[in-house]
Amino acid sequence: MPAIEFLRWLIVLSFCAVLTVAGICDIRERRIPNWAVLAVVILFLPWIVVGDVTILSAVGACLIVFAGSIALYMLGIVGAGDAKLISAVALFVGFGRLGPFLILVALAGGLIALISLLSQPARALALLHARKLGDPGRGVPYGVAIAIGAIGQIALPWIRAALA
């Protein structure tokens, strides 16, 4: 295996591991650690060389996602950790896969919310009532949805290519 291919796989596997841990932390604590966001950004630096995204595409996607996620944070829809994590992941995604990535994140988030509603309907009704009273409560762990979207857009294409 050439060194570039080895480095590519090392980055992809590390990326998946960091996102998995971030998702687990978000489920347990409803908080995404800053070190996880920083790790994604650090992993992006060698990805510039071995990955399939240009710097301009990556930074542009990151800025667009950052602006949108900060707006959602200010509206109380997502947490600050979610906004930071999705912006960092957008570096890996770039413009070319930004649309499918955001759709996958939204679908995963909706599925997580639906599962939460169906598994604990009384808790869900209490949460909805609390939101009407101004208490945002503990919403959907969007770090999990971001991880699902990111792994779907970054890791799966490399795995498919390797198996082909």
C-alpha positions as CSV (number, residue, x, y, z in Angstrom):
1,M,0.0,0.0,0.0
2,P,1.5,3.4,-1.0
3,A,2.2,5.9,1.7
4,I,-0.5,8.3,0.4
5,E,-3.1,5.6,0.5
6,F,-2.1,4.6,4.0
7,L,-2.3,8.3,5.1
8,R,-5.7,8.7,3.5
9,W,-7.1,5.6,5.3
10,L,-5.5,6.8,8.6
11,I,-7.2,10.2,8.3
12,V,-10.6,8.7,7.3
13,L,-10.5,6.2,10.2
14,S,-9.4,8.9,12.7
15,F,-12.1,11.2,11.3
16,C,-14.8,8.5,11.9
17,A,-13.4,7.7,15.4
18,V,-13.5,11.4,16.4
19,L,-17.0,11.8,15.1
20,T,-18.2,8.6,16.9
21,V,-16.8,9.9,20.2
22,A,-18.4,13.3,19.6
23,G,-21.8,11.7,18.9
24,I,-21.5,9.5,22.1
25,C,-20.6,12.6,24.1
26,D,-23.6,14.4,22.6
27,I,-26.0,11.6,23.5
28,R,-24.7,11.3,27.1
29,E,-24.1,14.9,28.0
30,R,-25.8,16.9,25.2
31,R,-22.4,18.5,24.7
32,I,-19.8,18.2,21.9
33,P,-16.2,18.5,23.3
34,N,-14.1,21.3,21.8
35,W,-11.2,18.9,21.4
36,A,-13.4,16.9,18.9
37,V,-14.0,19.9,16.8
38,L,-10.3,20.8,17.0
39,A,-9.3,17.2,16.0
40,V,-11.5,17.4,12.9
41,V,-9.9,20.7,11.9
42,I,-6.4,19.2,12.5
43,L,-7.2,16.1,10.5
44,F,-8.3,18.4,7.6
45,L,-4.7,19.7,7.2
46,P,-3.2,16.5,5.8
47,W,-6.6,15.8,4.0
48,I,-5.8,18.8,1.8
49,V,-3.0,16.8,0.4
50,V,-4.5,13.3,0.2
51,G,-8.2,14.0,0.0
52,D,-10.5,15.0,-2.8
53,V,-11.4,18.6,-1.9
54,T,-9.7,21.9,-2.8
55,I,-8.9,24.5,-0.2
56,L,-11.2,27.0,-1.8
57,S,-14.1,24.6,-1.9
58,A,-13.5,23.5,1.7
59,V,-13.2,27.0,3.2
60,G,-16.2,28.2,1.2
61,A,-18.4,25.3,2.4
62,C,-17.1,25.9,5.9
63,L,-18.1,29.6,5.8
64,I,-21.5,28.9,4.4
65,V,-22.2,26.2,7.0
66,F,-20.8,28.4,9.8
67,A,-23.1,31.3,8.9
68,G,-26.1,29.0,8.7
69,S,-25.4,27.1,11.9
70,I,-24.6,30.3,13.9
71,A,-28.0,31.6,12.8
72,L,-29.6,28.3,14.0
73,Y,-27.7,28.6,17.2
74,M,-28.9,32.1,17.8
75,L,-32.5,31.0,17.2
76,G,-32.0,28.2,19.8
77,I,-32.4,25.4,17.3
78,V,-28.9,23.9,17.6
79,G,-26.2,24.0,20.3
80,A,-22.9,25.8,19.9
81,G,-21.1,22.5,19.7
82,D,-23.3,21.4,16.9
83,A,-22.6,24.6,15.0
84,K,-18.8,24.2,15.5
85,L,-18.7,20.5,14.6
86,I,-20.8,20.8,11.4
87,S,-18.6,23.8,10.3
88,A,-15.5,21.8,10.8
89,V,-16.9,18.8,9.0
90,A,-17.8,21.0,6.1
91,L,-14.1,21.5,5.5
92,F,-13.9,17.8,4.5
93,V,-17.1,17.9,2.5
94,G,-16.4,21.0,0.3
95,F,-18.9,22.5,-2.1
96,G,-19.3,19.3,-4.2
97,R,-20.9,17.2,-1.5
98,L,-22.3,20.0,0.7
99,G,-25.9,19.6,-0.5
100,P,-26.1,15.8,0.0
101,F,-24.2,16.1,3.3
102,L,-26.7,18.6,4.7
103,I,-29.7,16.5,3.4
104,L,-28.2,13.4,5.1
105,V,-27.7,15.3,8.4
106,A,-31.3,16.6,8.3
107,L,-32.7,13.2,7.5
108,A,-30.6,11.6,10.3
109,G,-31.7,14.3,12.7
110,G,-35.3,13.8,11.8
111,L,-35.0,10.1,12.2
112,I,-33.4,10.5,15.6
113,A,-36.2,12.9,16.7
114,L,-38.8,10.5,15.4
115,I,-37.2,7.5,17.3
116,S,-37.1,9.7,20.4
117,L,-40.7,10.7,20.1
118,L,-41.9,7.1,19.5
119,S,-39.8,5.6,22.3
120,Q,-40.8,8.1,25.0
121,P,-44.0,9.9,24.0
122,A,-44.8,11.2,27.4
123,R,-41.3,12.8,27.7
124,A,-41.7,14.2,24.2
125,L,-45.0,15.9,25.1
126,A,-43.4,17.3,28.2
127,L,-40.5,18.6,26.2
128,L,-42.8,20.3,23.7
129,H,-44.8,21.9,26.5
130,A,-41.5,23.1,28.1
131,R,-40.5,24.7,24.8
132,K,-43.7,26.6,24.7
133,L,-42.8,28.0,28.1
134,G,-39.4,29.1,26.9
135,D,-37.3,26.2,28.2
136,P,-35.4,24.7,25.3
137,G,-34.8,21.4,27.2
138,R,-32.5,18.7,25.9
139,G,-33.4,18.4,22.2
140,V,-32.1,16.1,19.6
141,P,-28.3,15.2,19.9
142,Y,-27.4,16.6,16.5
143,G,-23.8,15.6,16.9
144,V,-25.0,12.1,16.0
145,A,-26.8,13.3,12.9
146,I,-23.7,15.3,11.9
147,A,-21.5,12.2,12.4
148,I,-23.9,10.1,10.3
149,G,-23.9,12.7,7.5
150,A,-20.1,13.1,7.6
151,I,-19.3,9.4,7.6
152,G,-21.8,8.9,4.8
153,Q,-20.2,11.6,2.7
154,I,-16.5,11.1,3.5
155,A,-15.8,7.5,4.7
156,L,-18.3,5.5,2.6
157,P,-17.1,6.6,-0.8
158,W,-13.5,5.6,0.1
159,I,-14.7,2.3,1.4
160,R,-16.8,1.6,-1.7
161,A,-13.8,2.5,-3.9
162,A,-11.5,0.2,-2.0
163,L,-13.9,-2.7,-2.3
164,A,-14.5,-2.2,-6.0
